[in-house]
């Protein structure tokens, strides 16, 4: 079984819903693609 890849994106001064994939009106197509193809760990 191949080892999983992890990508950690850290940002400052934005909330959970500030990314398009999580309900924002702002267009964030690249972050949306990462969010839609991956898993969200909370």
PQR file of N, CA, C, O and H, with PARSE charges and radii, in Angstrom:
ATOM      1  N   UNK A   1       0.836  -1.163   0.000 -0.4000 1.5000
ATOM      2  CA  UNK A   1       0.000   0.000   0.000 -0.0000 2.0000
ATOM      3  C   UNK A   1       0.894   1.243   0.000  0.5500 1.7000
ATOM      4  O   UNK A   1       1.798   1.349   0.829 -0.5500 1.4000
ATOM      5  N   UNK A   2       0.652   2.186  -0.922 -0.4000 1.5000
ATOM      6  CA  UNK A   2       1.477   3.396  -0.954 -0.0000 2.0000
ATOM      7  C   UNK A   2       1.194   4.296   0.244  0.5500 1.7000
ATOM      8  O   UNK A   2       0.085   4.323   0.780 -0.5500 1.4000
ATOM      9  H   UNK A   2      -0.083   2.100  -1.595  0.4000 1.0000
ATOM     10  N   UNK A   3       2.217   5.024   0.643 -0.4000 1.5000
ATOM     11  CA  UNK A   3       2.060   5.960   1.755 -0.0000 2.0000
ATOM     12  C   UNK A   3       1.204   7.144   1.303  0.5500 1.7000
ATOM     13  O   UNK A   3       1.335   7.596   0.165 -0.5500 1.4000
ATOM     14  H   UNK A   3       3.117   5.002   0.209  0.4000 1.0000
ATOM     15  N   UNK A   4       0.334   7.650   2.172 -0.4000 1.5000
ATOM     16  CA  UNK A   4      -0.493   8.798   1.790 -0.0000 2.0000
ATOM     17  C   UNK A   4       0.332  10.084   1.751  0.5500 1.7000
ATOM     18  O   UNK A   4       1.346  10.207   2.439 -0.5500 1.4000
ATOM     19  H   UNK A   4       0.228   7.283   3.096  0.4000 1.0000
ATOM     20  N   UNK A   5      -0.112  11.023   0.948 -0.4000 1.5000
ATOM     21  CA  UNK A   5       0.514  12.341   0.883 -0.0000 2.0000
ATOM     22  C   UNK A   5      -0.280  13.304   1.755  0.5500 1.7000
ATOM     23  O   UNK A   5      -1.509  13.254   1.786 -0.5500 1.4000
ATOM     24  H   UNK A   5      -0.935  10.923   0.389  0.4000 1.0000
ATOM     25  N   UNK A   6       0.415  14.168   2.453 -0.4000 1.5000
ATOM     26  CA  UNK A   6      -0.224  15.179   3.282 -0.0000 2.0000
ATOM     27  C   UNK A   6       0.171  16.557   2.772  0.5500 1.7000
ATOM     28  O   UNK A   6       1.339  16.813   2.478 -0.5500 1.4000
ATOM     29  H   UNK A   6       1.414  14.209   2.428  0.4000 1.0000
ATOM     30  N   UNK A   7      -0.805  17.429   2.672 -0.4000 1.5000
ATOM     31  CA  UNK A   7      -0.569  18.818   2.299 -0.0000 2.0000
ATOM     32  C   UNK A   7      -1.211  19.682   3.367  0.5500 1.7000
ATOM     33  O   UNK A   7      -2.423  19.618   3.575 -0.5500 1.4000
ATOM     34  H   UNK A   7      -1.754  17.222   2.911  0.4000 1.0000
ATOM     35  N   UNK A   8      -0.420  20.478   4.034 -0.4000 1.5000
ATOM     36  CA  UNK A   8      -0.910  21.364   5.079 -0.0000 2.0000
ATOM     37  C   UNK A   8      -0.792  22.792   4.573  0.5500 1.7000
ATOM     38  O   UNK A   8       0.303  23.270   4.277 -0.5500 1.4000
ATOM     39  H   UNK A   8       0.564  20.530   3.865  0.4000 1.0000
ATOM     40  N   UNK A   9      -1.924  23.463   4.478 -0.4000 1.5000
ATOM     41  CA  UNK A   9      -1.948  24.856   4.039 -0.0000 2.0000
ATOM     42  C   UNK A   9      -2.298  25.706   5.250  0.5500 1.7000
ATOM     43  O   UNK A   9      -3.348  25.526   5.867 -0.5500 1.4000
ATOM     44  H   UNK A   9      -2.814  23.074   4.718  0.4000 1.0000
ATOM     45  N   UNK A  10      -1.420  26.620   5.578 -0.4000 1.5000
ATOM     46  CA  UNK A  10      -1.662  27.504   6.718 -0.0000 2.0000
ATOM     47  C   UNK A  10      -1.876  28.922   6.198  0.5500 1.7000
ATOM     48  O   UNK A  10      -1.141  29.404   5.336 -0.5500 1.4000
ATOM     49  H   UNK A  10      -0.567  26.766   5.077  0.4000 1.0000
ATOM     50  N   UNK A  11      -2.880  29.565   6.731 -0.4000 1.5000
ATOM     51  CA  UNK A  11      -3.170  30.941   6.353 -0.0000 2.0000
ATOM     52  C   UNK A  11      -3.505  31.754   7.585  0.5500 1.7000
ATOM     53  O   UNK A  11      -3.720  31.209   8.668 -0.5500 1.4000
ATOM     54  H   UNK A  11      -3.477  29.174   7.431  0.4000 1.0000
ATOM     55  N   UNK A  12      -3.545  33.041   7.412 -0.4000 1.5000
ATOM     56  CA  UNK A  12      -3.820  33.931   8.530 -0.0000 2.0000
ATOM     57  C   UNK A  12      -5.008  34.817   8.181  0.5500 1.7000
ATOM     58  O   UNK A  12      -5.145  35.275   7.046 -0.5500 1.4000
ATOM     59  H   UNK A  12      -3.370  33.484   6.533  0.4000 1.0000
ATOM     60  N   UNK A  13      -5.846  35.048   9.148 -0.4000 1.5000
ATOM     61  CA  UNK A  13      -6.942  36.006   9.057 -0.0000 2.0000
ATOM     62  C   UNK A  13      -8.022  35.590   8.055  0.5500 1.7000
ATOM     63  O   UNK A  13      -8.543  36.430   7.321 -0.5500 1.4000
ATOM     64  H   UNK A  13      -5.735  34.676  10.070  0.4000 1.0000
ATOM     65  N   UNK A  14      -8.354  34.320   8.024 -0.4000 1.5000
ATOM     66  CA  UNK A  14      -9.536  33.902   7.283 -0.0000 2.0000
ATOM     67  C   UNK A  14     -10.244  32.813   8.063  0.5500 1.7000
ATOM     68  O   UNK A  14      -9.632  32.069   8.829 -0.5500 1.4000
ATOM     69  H   UNK A  14      -7.931  33.638   8.620  0.4000 1.0000
ATOM     70  N   UNK A  15     -11.531  32.739   7.853 -0.4000 1.5000
ATOM     71  CA  UNK A  15     -12.342  31.768   8.580 -0.0000 2.0000
ATOM     72  C   UNK A  15     -12.646  30.543   7.747  0.5500 1.7000
ATOM     73  O   UNK A  15     -12.293  30.472   6.569 -0.5500 1.4000
ATOM     74  H   UNK A  15     -12.029  33.343   7.231  0.4000 1.0000
ATOM     75  N   UNK A  16     -13.302  29.583   8.366 -0.4000 1.5000
ATOM     76  CA  UNK A  16     -13.622  28.314   7.719 -0.0000 2.0000
ATOM     77  C   UNK A  16     -14.429  28.521   6.441  0.5500 1.7000
ATOM     78  O   UNK A  16     -14.188  27.841   5.443 -0.5500 1.4000
ATOM     79  H   UNK A  16     -13.589  29.641   9.323  0.4000 1.0000
ATOM     80  N   UNK A  17     -15.381  29.452   6.459 -0.4000 1.5000
ATOM     81  CA  UNK A  17     -16.260  29.634   5.300 -0.0000 2.0000
ATOM     82  C   UNK A  17     -15.736  30.672   4.314  0.5500 1.7000
ATOM     83  O   UNK A  17     -16.496  31.131   3.461 -0.5500 1.4000
ATOM     84  H   UNK A  17     -15.576  30.004   7.269  0.4000 1.0000
ATOM     85  N   UNK A  18     -14.477  31.055   4.400 -0.4000 1.5000
ATOM     86  CA  UNK A  18     -13.898  32.017   3.468 -0.0000 2.0000
ATOM     87  C   UNK A  18     -13.352  31.364   2.203  0.5500 1.7000
ATOM     88  O   UNK A  18     -12.871  32.063   1.312 -0.5500 1.4000
ATOM     89  H   UNK A  18     -13.860  30.682   5.094  0.4000 1.0000
ATOM     90  N   UNK A  19     -13.418  30.051   2.110 -0.4000 1.5000
ATOM     91  CA  UNK A  19     -12.987  29.310   0.922 -0.0000 2.0000
ATOM     92  C   UNK A  19     -14.239  28.840   0.194  0.5500 1.7000
ATOM     93  O   UNK A  19     -15.198  28.397   0.827 -0.5500 1.4000
ATOM     94  H   UNK A  19     -13.809  29.484   2.834  0.4000 1.0000
ATOM     95  N   UNK A  20     -14.235  28.933  -1.126 -0.4000 1.5000
ATOM     96  CA  UNK A  20     -15.412  28.593  -1.917 -0.0000 2.0000
ATOM     97  C   UNK A  20     -15.987  27.222  -1.629  0.5500 1.7000
ATOM     98  O   UNK A  20     -17.208  27.063  -1.632 -0.5500 1.4000
ATOM     99  H   UNK A  20     -13.456  29.293  -1.640  0.4000 1.0000
ATOM    100  N   UNK A  21     -15.158  26.236  -1.382 -0.4000 1.5000
ATOM    101  CA  UNK A  21     -15.631  24.870  -1.139 -0.0000 2.0000
ATOM    102  C   UNK A  21     -16.436  24.760   0.153  0.5500 1.7000
ATOM    103  O   UNK A  21     -17.171  23.791   0.346 -0.5500 1.4000
ATOM    104  H   UNK A  21     -14.167  26.365  -1.379  0.4000 1.0000
ATOM    105  N   UNK A  22     -16.303  25.736   1.029 -0.4000 1.5000
ATOM    106  CA  UNK A  22     -16.994  25.696   2.315 -0.0000 2.0000
ATOM    107  C   UNK A  22     -18.048  26.780   2.442  0.5500 1.7000
ATOM    108  O   UNK A  22     -18.459  27.118   3.552 -0.5500 1.4000
ATOM    109  H   UNK A  22     -15.706  26.523   0.872  0.4000 1.0000
ATOM    110  N   UNK A  23     -18.497  27.340   1.296 -0.4000 1.5000
ATOM    111  CA  UNK A  23     -19.638  28.246   1.318 -0.0000 2.0000
ATOM    112  C   UNK A  23     -19.361  29.708   1.034  0.5500 1.7000
ATOM    113  O   UNK A  23     -20.277  30.523   1.141 -0.5500 1.4000
ATOM    114  H   UNK A  23     -18.163  27.066   0.394  0.4000 1.0000
ATOM    115  N   UNK A  24     -18.162  30.072   0.682 -0.4000 1.5000
ATOM    116  CA  UNK A  24     -17.851  31.473   0.406 -0.0000 2.0000
ATOM    117  C   UNK A  24     -18.338  31.874  -0.977  0.5500 1.7000
ATOM    118  O   UNK A  24     -18.430  31.043  -1.881 -0.5500 1.4000
ATOM    119  H   UNK A  24     -17.418  29.410   0.595  0.4000 1.0000
ATOM    120  N   UNK A  25     -18.649  33.159  -1.132 -0.4000 1.5000
ATOM    121  CA  UNK A  25     -18.997  33.697  -2.445 -0.0000 2.0000
ATOM    122  C   UNK A  25     -17.747  34.043  -3.246  0.5500 1.7000
ATOM    123  O   UNK A  25     -17.833  34.300  -4.447 -0.5500 1.4000
ATOM    124  H   UNK A  25     -18.574  33.834  -0.398  0.4000 1.0000
ATOM    125  N   UNK A  26     -16.599  34.053  -2.600 -0.4000 1.5000
ATOM    126  CA  UNK A  26     -15.333  34.365  -3.257 -0.0000 2.0000
ATOM    127  C   UNK A  26     -14.876  33.146  -4.057  0.5500 1.7000
ATOM    128  O   UNK A  26     -14.934  32.018  -3.567 -0.5500 1.4000
ATOM    129  H   UNK A  26     -16.529  33.845  -1.624  0.4000 1.0000
ATOM    130  N   UNK A  27     -14.424  33.376  -5.282 -0.4000 1.5000
ATOM    131  CA  UNK A  27     -13.964  32.291  -6.145 -0.0000 2.0000
ATOM    132  C   UNK A  27     -12.552  31.862  -5.751  0.5500 1.7000
ATOM    133  O   UNK A  27     -11.607  32.647  -5.827 -0.5500 1.4000
ATOM    134  H   UNK A  27     -14.376  34.292  -5.680  0.4000 1.0000
ATOM    135  N   UNK A  28     -12.426  30.611  -5.330 -0.4000 1.5000
ATOM    136  CA  UNK A  28     -11.117  30.040  -4.990 -0.0000 2.0000
ATOM    137  C   UNK A  28     -10.998  28.670  -5.668  0.5500 1.7000
ATOM    138  O   UNK A  28     -10.991  27.646  -4.985 -0.5500 1.4000
ATOM    139  H   UNK A  28     -13.194  29.973  -5.267  0.4000 1.0000
ATOM    140  N   UNK A  29     -10.906  28.641  -6.997 -0.4000 1.5000
ATOM    141  CA  UNK A  29     -10.977  27.370  -7.725 -0.0000 2.0000
ATOM    142  C   UNK A  29      -9.868  26.375  -7.391  0.5500 1.7000
ATOM    143  O   UNK A  29     -10.125  25.172  -7.349 -0.5500 1.4000
ATOM    144  H   UNK A  29     -10.912  29.473  -7.551  0.4000 1.0000
ATOM    145  N   UNK A  30      -8.660  26.837  -7.156 -0.4000 1.5000
ATOM    146  CA  UNK A  30      -7.570  25.905  -6.852 -0.0000 2.0000
ATOM    147  C   UNK A  30      -7.736  25.288  -5.472  0.5500 1.7000
ATOM    148  O   UNK A  30      -7.552  24.082  -5.304 -0.5500 1.4000
ATOM    149  H   UNK A  30      -8.451  27.814  -7.190  0.4000 1.0000
ATOM    150  N   UNK A  31      -8.079  26.102  -4.487 -0.4000 1.5000
ATOM    151  CA  UNK A  31      -8.323  25.559  -3.149 -0.0000 2.0000
ATOM    152  C   UNK A  31      -9.564  24.670  -3.142  0.5500 1.7000
ATOM    153  O   UNK A  31      -9.608  23.675  -2.418 -0.5500 1.4000
ATOM    154  H   UNK A  31      -8.227  27.081  -4.623  0.4000 1.0000
ATOM    155  N   UNK A  32     -10.574  25.022  -3.945 -0.4000 1.5000
ATOM    156  CA  UNK A  32     -11.783  24.198  -4.041 -0.0000 2.0000
ATOM    157  C   UNK A  32     -11.449  22.814  -4.591  0.5500 1.7000
ATOM    158  O   UNK A  32     -11.962  21.809  -4.098 -0.5500 1.4000
ATOM    159  H   UNK A  32     -10.537  25.831  -4.532  0.4000 1.0000
ATOM    160  N   UNK A  33     -10.593  22.757  -5.610 -0.4000 1.5000
ATOM    161  CA  UNK A  33     -10.214  21.468  -6.193 -0.0000 2.0000
ATOM    162  C   UNK A  33      -9.486  20.599  -5.177  0.5500 1.7000
ATOM    163  O   UNK A  33      -9.733  19.395  -5.097 -0.5500 1.4000
ATOM    164  H   UNK A  33     -10.176  23.573  -6.010  0.4000 1.0000
ATOM    165  N   UNK A  34      -8.595  21.198  -4.404 -0.4000 1.5000
ATOM    166  CA  UNK A  34      -7.881  20.443  -3.371 -0.0000 2.0000
ATOM    167  C   UNK A  34      -8.865  19.945  -2.321  0.5500 1.7000
ATOM    168  O   UNK A  34      -8.799  18.790  -1.901 -0.5500 1.4000
ATOM    169  H   UNK A  34      -8.394  22.175  -4.469  0.4000 1.0000
ATOM    170  N   UNK A  35      -9.776  20.815  -1.898 -0.4000 1.5000
ATOM    171  CA  UNK A  35     -10.756  20.447  -0.869 -0.0000 2.0000
ATOM    172  C   UNK A  35     -11.700  19.354  -1.357  0.5500 1.7000
ATOM    173  O   UNK A  35     -12.044  18.450  -0.596 -0.5500 1.4000
ATOM    174  H   UNK A  35      -9.830  21.753  -2.240  0.4000 1.0000
ATOM    175  N   UNK A  36     -12.120  19.427  -2.610 -0.4000 1.5000
ATOM    176  CA  UNK A  36     -13.073  18.449  -3.140 -0.0000 2.0000
ATOM    177  C   UNK A  36     -12.444  17.087  -3.407  0.5500 1.7000
ATOM    178  O   UNK A  36     -13.140  16.071  -3.382 -0.5500 1.4000
ATOM    179  H   UNK A  36     -11.841  20.162  -3.228  0.4000 1.0000
ATOM    180  N   UNK A  37     -11.143  17.051  -3.660 -0.4000 1.5000
ATOM    181  CA  UNK A  37     -10.465  15.783  -3.953 -0.0000 2.0000
ATOM    182  C   UNK A  37      -9.825  15.145  -2.723  0.5500 1.7000
ATOM    183  O   UNK A  37      -9.334  14.018  -2.791 -0.5500 1.4000
ATOM    184  H   UNK A  37     -10.578  17.876  -3.680  0.4000 1.0000
ATOM    185  N   UNK A  38      -9.830  15.851  -1.617 -0.4000 1.5000
ATOM    186  CA  UNK A  38      -9.137  15.350  -0.433 -0.0000 2.0000
ATOM    187  C   UNK A  38     -10.070  15.085   0.728  0.5500 1.7000
ATOM    188  O   UNK A  38     -11.270  14.876   0.553 -0.5500 1.4000
ATOM    189  H   UNK A  38     -10.229  16.767  -1.562  0.4000 1.0000
ATOM    190  N   UNK A  39      -9.502  15.097   1.898 -0.4000 1.5000
ATOM    191  CA  UNK A  39     -10.242  14.874   3.136 -0.0000 2.0000
ATOM    192  C   UNK A  39     -10.041  16.076   4.042  0.5500 1.7000
ATOM    193  O   UNK A  39      -8.987  16.710   4.033 -0.5500 1.4000
ATOM    194  H   UNK A  39      -8.526  15.266   2.040  0.4000 1.0000
ATOM    195  N   UNK A  40     -11.065  16.376   4.819 -0.4000 1.5000
ATOM    196  CA  UNK A  40     -10.987  17.468   5.777 -0.0000 2.0000
ATOM    197  C   UNK A  40     -10.831  16.866   7.163  0.5500 1.7000
ATOM    198  O   UNK A  40     -11.673  16.089   7.612 -0.5500 1.4000
ATOM    199  H   UNK A  40     -11.922  15.861   4.825  0.4000 1.0000
ATOM    200  N   UNK A  41      -9.767  17.222   7.824 -0.4000 1.5000
ATOM    201  CA  UNK A  41      -9.513  16.745   9.178 -0.0000 2.0000
ATOM    202  C   UNK A  41      -9.727  17.906  10.131  0.5500 1.7000
ATOM    203  O   UNK A  41      -9.079  18.946  10.010 -0.5500 1.4000
ATOM    204  H   UNK A  41      -9.082  17.853   7.458  0.4000 1.0000
ATOM    205  N   UNK A  42     -10.629  17.729  11.072 -0.4000 1.5000
ATOM    206  CA  UNK A  42     -10.909  18.819  12.013 -0.0000 2.0000
ATOM    207  C   UNK A  42     -10.568  18.406  13.417  0.5500 1.7000
ATOM    208  O   UNK A  42     -10.736  19.193  14.349 -0.5500 1.4000
ATOM    209  H   UNK A  42     -11.156  16.884  11.170  0.4000 1.0000
TER
END
